């Protein structure tokens, strides 16, 4: 019998998270280390949300397809002949093998490797060779209409592919609206993929969302954020970024008057600067870094987008799909290579390694792995939030528990 959130974490711990931030406690260690709690998330949290599944640039052409997993559930993402992206359960309707075992290009059908049952790119069953002893299965009265691939609710918004497993989440337009409104006028459609890489880290997936504050910058991101005054107005004690929360959305938005940060976006020490992301006439530029719960981050700068889609694999293992998007020739053009490299050096480090600890992403991974180790201690059951810095973190943990409790 499946236990509840309160039974796994304890009623007192759940009640502590629900308190106002100045009196609240954070999620206890079991929320990060327990296989039982991870499985409960897979059952009661992720299916109710719009999960980021991939980047549309991963399957750019008709017939391109890739297998993914949401927890233990195997899913197919495929671009059909009309260029639309579809999602299906990656399960053969004959004997339940996975149909797609690796990314493929320019397919005309999806064929199971076990007995060669085949479906078109819209999921309709087309071939059941020798099922009844005949090459084309003409003798059987099997109703092929009932044995199509089972669809998964799917939506695409700019670069991101989302899926909703239970089919009951609000429309995707409602899910992305807070971010869309925040950056209104920023023409995401002018950006193109310039870099894609998948990195893994040995920590719980929630630690990314728990990280959505700037308090940690000067200690974790040495060499990138070097002064507290970059993140805090020292005279007032107010951070230079606003923390804003709305439903399944949190963001860190730069306040007016924030001092410029050196080497923060491809402007310094390069001859040819990256083209800026265009703005709709009459709109002002907004830079921010946001999370669309549960697992998509979007950082909007003046000249590029940086995004992570998190794949939870186990309580202590996560895959981060990293995407970086630039305007026009800024994505691939040779003359922009030095400026593009500067941006990627900042995010990925010059080592381009998930263990290099010389870029923002790998530095984050390092501290999350240290947190994962510490979460096994009973001492980690008592953590607190800074009302100055960590309202986003508190909001996320509240949203997680409320969604899981239905």
Residue, then its C-alpha position, 0 to 999 in steps of 0.5 A: x500500500x502506498x504511503x502518503x506524504x505525511x506518512x513518509x516525511x512526518x506530519x510535523x515536517x509537512x506542517x513546518x513547510x506550510x508555515x510563513x517563511x520566517x517561521x517555516x522549516x524546509x523539506x526533511x532529508x527523506x524528501x531527497x534520499x528516500x526511494x519511497x518518496x521519489x516513487x510517490x513524486x512519480x505517482x502523484x506530482x509529475x503526472x499532474x504537471x506539464x513536464x519538460x521533456x526535451x528541446x524541439x531542436x532535438x528532433x528538428x525534421x519530419x521523421x526524427x524521433x527519440x526515446x525518453x523516460x519520465x521516471x520509469x515511464x518510457x516515452x517516444x517523442x517524434x516529429x510527424x510528416x507535417x512537422x508536428x511533435x507527438x508523444x506516445x508511450x514507448x510500449x508495443x501494443x503486441x507484447x509490451x516491448x519498447x518500440x524505439x530504443x535509440x534516437x533516429x532520423x528521417x523515419x517513415x514508421x516506428x517499428x518494434x524490434x521484437x516482432x516488427x509491428x509498425x506504426x505510422x508517425x501519428x501512432x496508427x498501427x500499420x503492420x502486423x507481419x505474420x501475426x496470423x501466418x500471412x505476410x500482411x496479417x490479412x486473415x486476422x480480425x484484429x481491430x487495428x484501430x484499437x492497437x495504435x500507440x497510446x498518445x501522451x498529451x504533448x505541447x510545444x512552446x518555442x524551444x520546449x517540448x512539454x508532456x502532461x501524463x494524466x491529461x488533466x493539467x490546465x492548458x499549456x498557455x496557462x502554464x507558460x503565461x507567467x514567464x510569457x508575461x514577464x518577458x513580453x516583447x522578447x522575441x524568443x522565435x528569433x533565437x536558434x540552438x547554438x549548443x546542446x549537451x546532457x550532463x548528469x549529477x549525483x543528487x536529487x532533482x529538487x536541488x535545482x529548484x531549491x537553488x533559485x536564489x542568489x545568496x549562494x553566488x559569491x561562494x559557489x560561483x567563484x570566478x564568476x560572481x566575485x563581489x557581494x555587491x554584485x548581488x546585494x545593495x550593501x547600503x539597504x541590505x536588499x538583493x539586486x534581484x527580485x524574487x517573484x512567485x506565481x503558481x508553478x512559476x518562480x523567477x529572479x528578475x534584475x532590479x533597476x539600478x543593478x550594477x553591470x556584471x563583467x563578462x556576463x553575456x558576451x560583451x567584453x573582450x570580444x571584437x564582434x558582439x552577439x546580436x541582441x534578442x529583438x524586442x517588439x516595438x514599444x516594449x522594454x527589455x527584461x532579463x530574468x532567470x526562471x523556473x517553470x515547475x517542475x523541471x524547466x529553467x529559462x534564463x533570458x539575457x540580452x543576447x541569449x537564452x540558457x535553459x535546463x530540462x531536468x530528468x529525475x532518474x533516481x533519488x540521487x541521480x539526475x540528468x540535466x539537458x542543457x540548451x543555449x540559444x542565440x539570435x540568427x548567425x549568433x548560434x553557429x556563425x564563425x564570426x560570432x564564435x569568440x563571443x559565443x565561446x565567452x557565454x558558454x565558458x561562463x555557463x559550462x566552464x572552459x573545461x566543458x565538463x560536468x565535474x570541472x567546477x569552472x562554470x555555473x552549471x558544474x559549480x551548481x552540480x558540485x554543491x548539490x552533490x554535497x547537499x545530497x550527502x548531507x541530506x542523509x544525516x538526521x541533522x538535515x531534517x531541520x533547515x530554515x529559509x532566509x526571508x531576504x533571499x529564499x522566497x522562491x525556494x519556500x514557494x517551490x517546496x510548498x507547491x510540491x507538497x500541495x500538488x502531491x496531496x492533490 
